[in-house]
Amino acid sequence: MKKGTEPQAIKDKINVANVVNVMTNSGVFEEGSGALPKTMKYNLGVSEIFKEGEYYFVTDVKKIIPEGVKSLEECKGKIVNDYQQNLEQGWVDDLKKEFTVKVNTDVFDKIKKQLK
């Protein structure tokens, strides 16, 4: 990538015999996006290879867009998702207040032993 090779060309060379060794993702991503590694440093250019969990990552940051006000279209998906999570959490909290869960530990332990 540092020599200018496109990610698709790298994928075509390394992913052989129907085995996926390399995956790529491109687009405009917000800091903290799930598509980006959590330990990623936001510097322009191609990063060094770094490991996060079981995977290795290389990023090529082409442009850093400064913070600013977003249009409704740009943030509508996140707003809907946050609202759904808020409704779901309220529903779960209401259920916890209304109903009591009792676990029969003897039966639970017996089933755990059977599953092993």
Secondary structure, 3 states (H helix, E strand, C coil): CCCCCCHHHHHHHHCCCCCCCCCCCCCCCCCCCCCCCCCCCCCCEECCCEEECCEEECCEECCCCCCCCCCHHHHHHHHHHHHHHHHHHHHHHHHHHHCCCCCCHHHHHHHHHHHC
